[in-house]
């Protein structure tokens, strides 16, 4: 299951439903490489490397697109949190300053 840039995996869907997960990884912080001809996706999650092999080209393309979207989501989260830090820094104008100027 891929949700908000976190990939959760188990041996089977039934195990996943029961909460018997094998692990989780942050896709946004992983290095991903793809091999379209072999329909293979490699995910380097720092301490582990995962190899995914898709049965069809359509499934492979869906996974690649979803991984891209989740990585973008994570990058926007990181960027947004940095922007929030900048907005609340001591050099920022106070909230009670006049508006419309």
C-alpha positions as CSV (number, residue, x, y, z in Angstrom):
1,X,0.0,0.0,0.0
2,X,1.3,3.4,-1.0
3,X,-0.1,6.3,1.1
4,X,1.3,9.8,1.6
5,X,4.7,8.7,0.4
6,X,4.9,5.7,2.8
7,X,5.0,2.3,1.2
8,X,3.7,-0.4,3.6
9,X,4.3,-4.0,2.6
10,X,3.3,-7.5,3.6
11,X,3.4,-11.1,2.2
12,X,-0.2,-10.9,1.1
13,X,-3.2,-8.7,1.0
14,X,-4.8,-10.8,3.8
15,X,-1.7,-10.2,6.0
16,X,-1.9,-6.5,5.2
17,X,-5.6,-6.4,6.2
18,X,-4.8,-8.2,9.5
19,X,-2.0,-5.8,10.2
20,X,0.8,-8.3,9.8
21,X,3.1,-6.0,7.9
22,X,6.7,-6.7,7.1
23,X,7.7,-3.1,7.0
24,X,7.4,0.5,5.9
25,X,9.6,2.8,3.9
26,X,9.4,6.5,3.1
27,X,9.4,6.7,-0.7
28,X,10.2,10.4,-0.6
29,X,13.5,9.7,1.1
30,X,14.5,6.7,-1.1
31,X,16.4,6.4,-4.3
32,X,14.3,4.8,-7.0
33,X,15.5,3.4,-10.3
34,X,13.4,1.8,-13.0
35,X,14.0,-0.7,-15.8
36,X,11.1,-0.4,-18.2
37,X,12.1,-3.3,-20.5
38,X,12.1,-5.7,-17.5
39,X,9.2,-4.0,-15.8
40,X,11.4,-3.7,-12.7
41,X,11.5,-1.0,-10.0
42,X,14.4,-0.9,-7.5
43,X,13.9,1.1,-4.3
44,X,17.0,1.9,-2.2
45,X,15.7,2.8,1.3
46,X,19.1,3.4,2.9
47,X,19.5,0.2,4.8
48,X,17.5,-2.1,2.5
49,X,17.0,-2.4,-1.3
50,X,13.7,-3.6,-2.6
51,X,13.2,-5.0,-6.1
52,X,9.6,-5.0,-7.5
53,X,8.8,-6.8,-10.7
54,X,5.4,-6.1,-12.3
55,X,3.6,-8.8,-14.2
56,X,2.4,-6.4,-17.0
57,X,3.5,-3.1,-18.6
58,X,0.3,-1.4,-17.5
59,X,0.9,-2.3,-13.8
60,X,4.5,-1.2,-14.1
61,X,3.5,2.2,-15.6
62,X,0.9,2.6,-12.8
63,X,3.5,1.9,-10.1
64,X,6.0,4.3,-11.7
65,X,3.4,7.1,-11.9
66,X,2.2,6.6,-8.3
67,X,5.8,6.5,-7.0
68,X,6.5,9.8,-8.9
69,X,3.3,11.4,-7.4
70,X,4.2,10.3,-3.9
71,X,7.8,11.6,-4.2
72,X,6.4,14.9,-5.4
73,X,4.0,15.0,-2.4
74,X,6.9,14.4,0.0
75,X,9.0,17.1,-1.7
76,X,6.2,19.6,-1.3
77,X,5.8,18.7,2.3
78,X,9.5,19.3,2.9
79,X,9.4,22.6,1.0
80,X,6.3,23.7,2.7
81,X,7.7,23.0,6.2
82,X,10.8,25.0,5.3
83,X,8.6,27.9,4.1
84,X,6.7,27.8,7.4
85,X,10.0,28.0,9.3
86,X,11.0,31.1,7.2
87,X,7.6,32.7,7.9
88,X,7.9,32.4,11.6
89,X,11.5,33.4,11.8
90,X,12.4,36.4,14.1
91,X,13.0,38.7,11.1
92,X,9.5,38.3,9.8
93,X,7.1,41.2,10.3
94,X,4.7,40.7,13.2
95,X,1.0,39.7,12.7
96,X,-0.3,43.0,14.1
97,X,1.4,45.1,11.3
98,X,-1.0,47.1,9.1
99,X,-2.4,45.2,6.1
100,X,-2.9,46.4,2.6
101,X,0.4,48.3,2.3
